[in-house]
Each structure stands twice: as structure tokens, then as C-alpha cells.
Amino acid sequence: MKELLTAQIISAHGRHYVAEHDGETLQCMTRGKKSNVAVGDIVQIKPMARGQAVIESIEERRSLLYRSDQYKSKFLAANIDLLIIVVAVEPTFSDDLVSRALIAAEAENIEVHLILNKVDVPDQLEKTRKRIGFYASLGYPVHEVSATADSGNALNLLSGLIKGKTSILIGQSGMGKSTLIQLLVPDVKIATREISTALNSGRHTTTYTHLYRLDETTAIIDSPGFQEFGLYHLTEGRLERAFREFRPYLGKCRFYNCHHLTEPGCAILEAVAEGSISQMRHDLYRQLVHESAQKVW
């Protein structure tokens, strides 16, 4: 009987995975039809013939970042220390997506930084700075870069942020996320071709998540661009704690089981009325509570 090996999942496409063990990559499958494996997972695998293996178990995670809708969930990555949300001066970014990503990270105690890319584009710069400044006012660090016009500064900034951590970059399509990844991983195109061959999914080179190890303590995960970030999996209790500006008011409502929606004597609603909590964020909370109640899986 072959001995089990400890490996890390570095790529995922559907139910096909690539795991790395001692510098060697193996194509992996799970047993059965369902899969709950994520890039970044530490797994126990059983080697098979011709560089293939079966995933037998997943070790306990310190964090799991994922999206969900009414019917299913989609893992982004596991064992993440840092989430970097990439937005740009143009095209315009979605406040809804940024806020949802922040909530997902808060729910898993993942550190978050925002990067404003394309600051060399002057037309919408001040307007975009004002929009992104709202998140800075909540306590999230915001960094300005131009991945193309000043790549050296962008590389230095990113390298400092991710040092010694496992980080993931996410963002909508067109924000320049791939350009930033290429600064960190100059051979990313070569690695992409190799991993596409391993996964037998060359036509899907931009639709899978991949972990690039930069040194023994530093790894960066690239994920596909997306336009929606569902959070149907978060319960009402987790949601209220994931809005960091809600926390000073939790436990101060008139009713101990307050939902912070329409109840009299709600400390959260009073803070919204006073302007201490933004209406936009409370509207998002209301929407997320509604979505959580619609989950059917």
C-alpha cells in the first residue's frame, strides 16, 4: 500500500487539481463526485501511476475565502493571510463587489488591503480617490499604483505587502490584476501554459485559480476576474460582526435579538440616522441578510 504524502493544492479547475509535494507536481482527483478542495489547501494524497494522485483528506484550514449564491458555493482559496482587492481609475469599479469582498474577508479574519491601479489616468482620478477613500475611512489601507507607467514602484509595494504571507489578488476584469501578477511572477505565462497542460484545460487558461510560490514563506494566488460576489453562506450573526463599523454598537440595542433592520431602539439604525454608519453599508447589510434567508443548499 502506497504511503500518503502531504501536499499543497496549487491549481484548481473544476474537479481537476494540481498538488505540489517536494517540488514535484501531481495531477489530482477527489473520490466521489463532490469536491470541497480549494487552492491553498494542505492535503493528504495517495500517489497513483504516471504522476497522478487521489486526494484522501484535507487538513484543517486557518481560513477559507469563497463566494456563494442561492444554490451553490465556489471556493476561491484556503489558508489565506491577506486579501488584496484591485480596483482601477478606469474602467469604473463596483462598490458592491468591493464591499462584499471586505465582508467575506472579515468573516474569516483575513487582513485586507486595497490597491488603486492606473493612477496615471487623470480624467477620473480625483473622483475615484474620493470613492476609494470611503474604504480608507473604515480602516482599510489603500495604496495607489500604476502597474504600467511605474511598474517598479508597484512591484516594490506589492513585494512588501505580501512578504511572508499567502495572499490572493481579486478584482473585476479590466482592473489590471493580471499585470500586477506578472510583475511578481515574470514567468507567469510559462507557468500558465504548463499548468493548463497538466489540467488538460488549455482553452480555459484564465478561468482557474493558481498559487505561485515566491519563496519559502511567500505565495501569491491569482484568481479569475469576476463581477459578482455572493455571500449567501454567511449567517445573520456572522454578517453583523463582519461589518467592522457595526461592532461598537453590537449589544447596545434595546432587544437582545435585534436584527438591525426595523426594530425600535436599535443602536445600529440610530448610528445610520446620525451618519456614523453609512446608508450604503447598511443597505448592503439588509440585502445580505435577505440573501442569507434564500439559501436552498
C-alpha positions as CSV (number, residue, x, y, z in Angstrom):
1,M,0.0,0.0,0.0
2,K,1.4,3.4,-1.0
3,E,2.3,5.9,1.7
4,L,0.2,9.1,1.9
5,L,2.0,12.3,1.0
6,T,1.4,15.8,2.4
7,A,1.0,18.2,-0.5
8,Q,-0.5,21.7,-1.2
9,I,-3.1,22.3,-3.9
10,I,-1.7,24.9,-6.3
11,S,-4.2,24.9,-9.1
12,A,-7.9,24.0,-9.5
13,H,-10.2,23.7,-12.5
14,G,-13.5,22.0,-11.9
15,R,-12.7,18.7,-10.1
16,H,-9.2,18.6,-11.5
17,Y,-6.4,19.8,-9.3
18,V,-2.6,20.1,-9.3
19,A,-0.8,19.4,-6.0
20,E,2.8,20.1,-5.1
21,H,4.9,17.8,-3.0
22,D,8.7,18.4,-2.5
23,G,8.8,20.5,-5.7
24,E,7.0,17.8,-7.7
25,T,3.6,18.4,-9.2
26,L,0.9,15.7,-9.4
27,Q,-2.5,15.7,-11.1
28,C,-5.1,15.0,-8.5
29,M,-8.7,14.0,-8.3
30,T,-11.1,13.6,-5.4
31,R,-13.0,10.5,-4.5
32,G,-16.7,10.7,-5.5
33,K,-18.4,13.4,-7.4
34,K,-18.5,16.2,-4.9
35,S,-15.4,18.2,-4.1
36,N,-14.6,20.6,-1.3
37,V,-11.0,21.2,-2.2
38,A,-9.5,24.8,-2.6
39,V,-6.3,26.2,-3.9
40,G,-4.0,26.6,-0.8
41,D,-5.3,23.5,0.9
42,I,-2.8,21.2,2.6
43,V,-3.9,17.7,1.7
44,Q,-3.0,14.1,2.1
45,I,-2.7,12.4,-1.3
46,K,-2.2,8.8,-2.4
47,P,0.1,8.7,-5.5
48,M,-1.1,6.6,-8.4
49,A,0.5,5.9,-11.8
50,R,2.0,8.4,-14.2
51,G,2.2,11.5,-11.9
52,Q,-1.4,11.2,-10.7
53,A,-2.8,11.0,-7.2
54,V,-6.0,10.8,-5.3
55,I,-6.9,13.4,-2.6
56,E,-7.7,11.4,0.6
57,S,-8.2,14.2,3.1
58,I,-7.8,17.9,3.7
59,E,-6.0,19.3,6.8
60,E,-7.7,21.9,9.0
61,R,-7.8,25.3,7.4
62,R,-6.9,28.6,9.1
63,S,-9.2,30.5,6.6
64,L,-11.4,29.9,3.6
65,L,-12.4,32.6,1.2
66,Y,-15.4,31.7,-1.0
67,R,-18.4,33.0,-2.8
68,S,-21.9,31.6,-2.8
69,D,-25.3,32.1,-4.5
70,Q,-28.7,30.7,-3.7
71,Y,-27.8,27.2,-4.9
72,K,-24.1,26.6,-4.6
73,S,-20.7,27.8,-3.3
74,K,-17.4,28.4,-5.1
75,F,-14.1,28.3,-3.3
76,L,-11.5,31.0,-4.0
77,A,-8.7,29.9,-1.8
78,A,-7.8,28.4,1.6
79,N,-5.2,29.3,4.3
80,I,-5.1,33.0,3.2
81,D,-3.4,35.6,5.3
82,L,-4.0,38.6,3.0
83,L,-6.7,39.6,0.5
84,I,-5.7,42.3,-2.0
85,I,-8.6,43.9,-3.8
86,V,-7.5,45.6,-7.0
87,V,-9.6,48.4,-8.4
88,A,-8.8,51.0,-11.1
89,V,-9.4,54.5,-12.2
90,E,-10.9,53.1,-15.3
91,P,-13.0,51.1,-16.0
92,T,-15.1,52.1,-13.0
93,F,-15.2,49.5,-10.2
94,S,-18.2,48.1,-8.3
95,D,-18.7,49.3,-4.7
96,D,-21.0,46.4,-4.2
97,L,-18.3,43.9,-5.2
98,V,-15.6,45.6,-3.1
99,S,-17.8,45.8,0.0
100,R,-18.8,42.1,-0.4
101,A,-15.2,41.1,-0.7
102,L,-14.4,43.0,2.5
103,I,-17.3,41.3,4.4
104,A,-16.1,37.8,3.2
105,A,-12.6,38.6,4.5
106,E,-13.8,40.0,7.8
107,A,-15.9,36.8,8.4
108,E,-12.7,34.8,8.0
109,N,-10.3,37.2,9.9
110,I,-8.3,37.8,6.8
111,E,-6.3,41.0,6.5
112,V,-7.3,43.3,3.6
113,H,-5.6,45.9,1.5
114,L,-7.0,47.8,-1.5
115,I,-4.9,48.8,-4.5
116,L,-6.0,51.6,-6.7
117,N,-4.4,50.9,-10.1
118,K,-4.0,53.2,-13.2
119,V,-3.5,56.4,-11.2
120,D,-1.6,57.7,-14.3
121,V,-5.1,58.2,-15.9
122,P,-6.0,61.7,-14.9
123,D,-9.6,62.2,-16.0
124,Q,-11.4,60.3,-13.2
125,L,-8.6,60.1,-10.7
126,E,-9.9,62.6,-8.1
127,K,-13.4,61.2,-8.3
128,T,-12.1,57.6,-7.9
129,R,-9.9,58.7,-5.0
130,K,-13.0,60.0,-3.2
131,R,-14.8,56.7,-3.8
132,I,-11.9,54.6,-2.6
133,G,-11.3,57.0,0.3
134,F,-14.6,55.7,1.9
135,Y,-13.0,52.3,2.5
136,A,-9.9,54.0,3.9
137,S,-12.2,55.8,6.4
138,L,-13.3,52.3,7.6
139,G,-9.7,51.5,8.3
140,Y,-8.7,49.5,5.2
141,P,-5.3,50.5,3.8
142,V,-5.4,51.9,0.3
143,H,-2.4,52.1,-2.0
144,E,-2.0,53.9,-5.3
145,V,0.0,52.4,-8.2
146,S,0.3,52.4,-11.9
147,A,1.3,48.9,-13.0
148,T,2.3,50.0,-16.5
149,A,3.5,53.6,-16.1
150,D,5.5,53.0,-12.8
151,S,6.0,49.2,-12.6
152,G,9.0,49.5,-10.3
153,N,7.0,51.3,-7.6
154,A,4.1,48.9,-8.0
155,L,6.4,45.9,-7.6
156,N,8.1,47.3,-4.5
157,L,4.8,48.0,-2.9
158,L,3.4,44.6,-3.6
159,S,6.5,42.7,-2.6
160,G,6.5,44.5,0.8
161,L,2.8,43.7,1.3
162,I,2.9,40.0,0.6
163,K,6.3,39.2,2.2
164,G,6.0,36.1,4.5
165,K,2.3,35.7,3.7
166,T,-0.1,33.7,1.5
167,S,-2.0,36.4,-0.4
168,I,-4.8,36.4,-3.0
169,L,-5.5,39.2,-5.6
170,I,-9.1,39.6,-6.7
171,G,-10.9,42.1,-8.8
172,Q,-13.2,42.7,-11.6
173,S,-12.0,42.1,-15.2
174,G,-10.0,45.1,-16.6
175,M,-8.6,46.4,-13.3
176,G,-5.1,45.3,-14.1
177,K,-4.8,42.4,-11.7
178,S,-3.0,40.2,-14.3
179,T,-0.5,42.9,-14.9
180,L,0.3,43.1,-11.2
181,I,0.7,39.3,-11.0
182,Q,3.1,39.4,-13.9
183,L,5.3,41.9,-12.0
184,L,5.5,39.4,-9.1
185,V,5.8,36.3,-11.3
186,P,7.6,37.3,-14.5
187,D,7.3,33.7,-15.8
188,V,3.6,33.6,-15.2
189,K,2.7,32.9,-18.9
190,I,5.1,29.9,-18.9
191,A,3.6,28.6,-15.6
192,T,0.1,29.1,-17.0
193,R,0.9,27.1,-20.1
194,E,2.4,24.3,-18.0
195,I,-0.5,24.2,-15.6
196,S,-3.0,24.3,-18.4
197,T,-1.3,21.3,-20.0
198,A,-1.4,19.4,-16.6
199,L,-5.1,20.2,-16.2
200,N,-5.8,19.4,-19.8
201,S,-7.7,22.7,-20.0
202,G,-5.7,24.9,-22.4
203,R,-8.8,26.7,-23.6
204,H,-9.6,27.7,-20.0
205,T,-6.3,29.4,-19.2
206,T,-7.9,32.4,-17.5
207,T,-10.7,30.5,-15.6
208,Y,-8.8,28.7,-12.9
209,T,-7.1,29.8,-9.7
210,H,-3.4,29.2,-9.3
211,L,-0.9,29.6,-6.4
212,Y,2.6,30.8,-7.2
213,R,5.3,30.3,-4.5
214,L,7.8,33.1,-4.5
215,D,9.9,31.8,-1.6
216,E,9.6,29.5,1.4
217,T,7.3,31.8,3.3
218,T,5.6,33.9,0.5
219,A,2.9,32.8,-2.0
220,I,0.6,34.7,-4.2
221,I,-2.7,33.4,-5.6
222,D,-4.2,34.6,-8.8
223,S,-7.9,34.2,-9.4
224,P,-10.2,34.8,-12.4
225,G,-11.8,38.2,-12.7
226,F,-15.5,38.2,-11.7
227,Q,-18.4,40.6,-11.5
228,E,-20.4,39.2,-8.6
229,F,-19.5,38.1,-5.0
230,G,-22.4,36.3,-3.4
231,L,-22.4,35.7,0.4
232,Y,-25.4,33.5,0.9
233,H,-23.4,31.3,3.2
234,L,-23.0,33.9,5.9
235,T,-25.5,33.8,8.7
236,E,-27.0,36.9,10.2
237,G,-24.8,36.6,13.3
238,R,-21.6,36.4,11.2
239,L,-22.8,39.2,9.0
240,E,-23.3,41.8,11.7
241,R,-19.8,41.1,13.1
242,A,-18.3,41.3,9.6
243,F,-19.2,45.0,9.2
244,R,-16.4,46.4,11.3
245,E,-18.2,49.8,11.8
246,F,-21.1,47.9,13.4
247,R,-19.0,46.4,16.2
248,P,-19.0,49.3,18.6
249,Y,-22.8,49.2,18.6
250,L,-23.4,45.5,18.9
251,G,-25.0,44.5,22.2
252,K,-26.4,48.1,22.8
253,C,-29.8,47.6,21.1
254,R,-33.0,47.6,23.2
255,F,-33.7,44.0,22.3
256,Y,-31.0,41.3,22.7
257,N,-32.1,39.6,19.4
258,C,-32.3,42.7,17.3
259,H,-31.9,42.2,13.6
260,H,-30.8,45.8,12.9
261,L,-33.5,46.2,10.2
262,T,-36.6,47.9,11.6
263,E,-36.5,47.3,15.4
264,P,-37.1,50.3,17.8
265,G,-34.2,51.2,19.9
266,C,-31.6,49.6,17.5
267,A,-28.2,51.1,18.1
268,I,-27.1,50.3,14.5
269,L,-30.1,52.1,13.0
270,E,-29.5,55.1,15.3
271,A,-25.9,55.2,14.1
272,V,-27.1,55.2,10.5
273,A,-29.5,58.0,11.2
274,E,-26.7,60.0,12.8
275,G,-24.3,59.4,9.9
276,S,-21.9,57.3,12.0
277,I,-22.6,54.3,9.7
278,S,-23.2,54.9,6.0
279,Q,-26.6,54.3,4.5
280,M,-24.9,52.4,1.6
281,R,-23.3,49.9,4.0
282,H,-26.5,49.4,5.9
283,D,-28.4,48.8,2.7
284,L,-25.8,46.1,1.8
285,Y,-26.3,44.5,5.2
286,R,-30.0,44.5,4.6
287,Q,-29.5,42.8,1.2
288,L,-27.1,40.2,2.6
289,V,-29.5,39.3,5.4
290,H,-32.2,38.8,2.8
291,E,-29.9,36.7,0.6
292,S,-28.9,34.5,3.6
293,A,-32.5,33.6,4.1
294,Q,-32.9,32.5,0.5
295,K,-30.2,29.8,0.6
296,V,-31.5,26.4,-0.5
297,W,-28.4,24.2,-0.2
